[in-house]
Amino acid sequence: MNLAPLRNAIRTEQKVRIAYHDRDGAATDRRIWPISITFCARIRLLAAWCELRESYRHFRTDRIVGFAEVGERYPRRRRALIKEWREIEGLPDPA
């Protein structure tokens, strides 16, 4: 997947809809608020608020098979979402 549209959605704080294959290959459709893309053990991970699960989730970008802009901004600022996500994950605050 070309990550440029996803990176743009992160920068502009836009909700998106993704089609995603889980580890068993089952397809799901998720409406998310993407906040960060990270690289871990040769895998790119997308951190996002998932409206379906009502929690922060991580999605492997190689399993995203579809992407569409929703045309809505996050209801909260990305900075606040990242701070909350880092606290939940127990990640240190970057200084």
TORKOL-4160 file (C-alpha; in steps of 0.2 Angstrom, whole numbers, padded with zeros to 4 digits, m for minus):
95
<pt num="1" X="0000" Y="0000" Z="0000"/>
<pt num="2" X="0006" Y="0018" Z="m0004"/>
<pt num="3" X="0007" Y="0026" Z="0013"/>
<pt num="4" X="0007" Y="0044" Z="0007"/>
<pt num="5" X="m0013" Y="0046" Z="0008"/>
<pt num="6" X="m0012" Y="0038" Z="0026"/>
<pt num="7" X="0002" Y="0050" Z="0031"/>
<pt num="8" X="m0008" Y="0065" Z="0024"/>
<pt num="9" X="m0023" Y="0059" Z="0034"/>
<pt num="10" X="m0012" Y="0059" Z="0050"/>
<pt num="11" X="m0005" Y="0076" Z="0046"/>
<pt num="12" X="m0023" Y="0084" Z="0042"/>
<pt num="13" X="m0031" Y="0074" Z="0057"/>
<pt num="14" X="m0044" Y="0066" Z="0046"/>
<pt num="15" X="m0054" Y="0050" Z="0049"/>
<pt num="16" X="m0052" Y="0036" Z="0037"/>
<pt num="17" X="m0060" Y="0019" Z="0032"/>
<pt num="18" X="m0049" Y="0005" Z="0030"/>
<pt num="19" X="m0051" Y="m0013" Z="0023"/>
<pt num="20" X="m0040" Y="m0024" Z="0034"/>
<pt num="21" X="m0035" Y="m0042" Z="0034"/>
<pt num="22" X="m0032" Y="m0049" Z="0051"/>
<pt num="23" X="m0019" Y="m0063" Z="0055"/>
<pt num="24" X="m0031" Y="m0076" Z="0050"/>
<pt num="25" X="m0035" Y="m0068" Z="0033"/>
<pt num="26" X="m0052" Y="m0062" Z="0038"/>
<pt num="27" X="m0057" Y="m0045" Z="0030"/>
<pt num="28" X="m0064" Y="m0032" Z="0041"/>
<pt num="29" X="m0069" Y="m0014" Z="0038"/>
<pt num="30" X="m0064" Y="m0001" Z="0051"/>
<pt num="31" X="m0067" Y="0017" Z="0053"/>
<pt num="32" X="m0051" Y="0024" Z="0062"/>
<pt num="33" X="m0043" Y="0040" Z="0067"/>
<pt num="34" X="m0024" Y="0037" Z="0062"/>
<pt num="35" X="m0012" Y="0045" Z="0073"/>
<pt num="36" X="0005" Y="0038" Z="0070"/>
<pt num="37" X="0015" Y="0026" Z="0059"/>
<pt num="38" X="0030" Y="0017" Z="0067"/>
<pt num="39" X="0042" Y="0004" Z="0061"/>
<pt num="40" X="0045" Y="m0012" Z="0072"/>
<pt num="41" X="0054" Y="m0028" Z="0068"/>
<pt num="42" X="0053" Y="m0025" Z="0049"/>
<pt num="43" X="0034" Y="m0021" Z="0050"/>
<pt num="44" X="0026" Y="m0004" Z="0049"/>
<pt num="45" X="0012" Y="m0002" Z="0062"/>
<pt num="46" X="m0002" Y="0011" Z="0061"/>
<pt num="47" X="m0008" Y="0017" Z="0078"/>
<pt num="48" X="m0026" Y="0023" Z="0078"/>
<pt num="49" X="m0042" Y="0026" Z="0088"/>
<pt num="50" X="m0054" Y="0012" Z="0081"/>
<pt num="51" X="m0072" Y="0018" Z="0081"/>
<pt num="52" X="m0078" Y="m0001" Z="0081"/>
<pt num="53" X="m0068" Y="m0006" Z="0096"/>
<pt num="54" X="m0069" Y="0011" Z="0105"/>
<pt num="55" X="m0050" Y="0010" Z="0109"/>
<pt num="56" X="m0033" Y="0012" Z="0102"/>
<pt num="57" X="m0028" Y="m0002" Z="0090"/>
<pt num="58" X="m0012" Y="m0006" Z="0080"/>
<pt num="59" X="m0014" Y="m0011" Z="0062"/>
<pt num="60" X="0000" Y="m0019" Z="0051"/>
<pt num="61" X="0001" Y="m0008" Z="0036"/>
<pt num="62" X="0004" Y="m0023" Z="0025"/>
<pt num="63" X="m0013" Y="m0030" Z="0029"/>
<pt num="64" X="m0022" Y="m0014" Z="0024"/>
<pt num="65" X="m0030" Y="m0018" Z="0007"/>
<pt num="66" X="m0041" Y="m0003" Z="0005"/>
<pt num="67" X="m0042" Y="0015" Z="0010"/>
<pt num="68" X="m0054" Y="0029" Z="0009"/>
<pt num="69" X="m0055" Y="0046" Z="0016"/>
<pt num="70" X="m0071" Y="0049" Z="0026"/>
<pt num="71" X="m0071" Y="0068" Z="0025"/>
<pt num="72" X="m0072" Y="0071" Z="0044"/>
<pt num="73" X="m0059" Y="0078" Z="0056"/>
<pt num="74" X="m0055" Y="0069" Z="0073"/>
<pt num="75" X="m0066" Y="0076" Z="0087"/>
<pt num="76" X="m0050" Y="0079" Z="0097"/>
<pt num="77" X="m0032" Y="0086" Z="0092"/>
<pt num="78" X="m0019" Y="0073" Z="0087"/>
<pt num="79" X="m0007" Y="0079" Z="0100"/>
<pt num="80" X="m0020" Y="0074" Z="0114"/>
<pt num="81" X="m0023" Y="0057" Z="0106"/>
<pt num="82" X="m0005" Y="0053" Z="0105"/>
<pt num="83" X="m0002" Y="0058" Z="0123"/>
<pt num="84" X="m0017" Y="0047" Z="0129"/>
<pt num="85" X="m0011" Y="0033" Z="0118"/>
<pt num="86" X="0007" Y="0034" Z="0125"/>
<pt num="87" X="0001" Y="0034" Z="0143"/>
<pt num="88" X="m0010" Y="0019" Z="0139"/>
<pt num="89" X="0004" Y="0010" Z="0131"/>
<pt num="90" X="0016" Y="0014" Z="0145"/>
<pt num="91" X="0028" Y="0023" Z="0132"/>
<pt num="92" X="0040" Y="0037" Z="0139"/>
<pt num="93" X="0036" Y="0055" Z="0134"/>
<pt num="94" X="0049" Y="0060" Z="0121"/>
<pt num="95" X="0058" Y="0075" Z="0128"/>
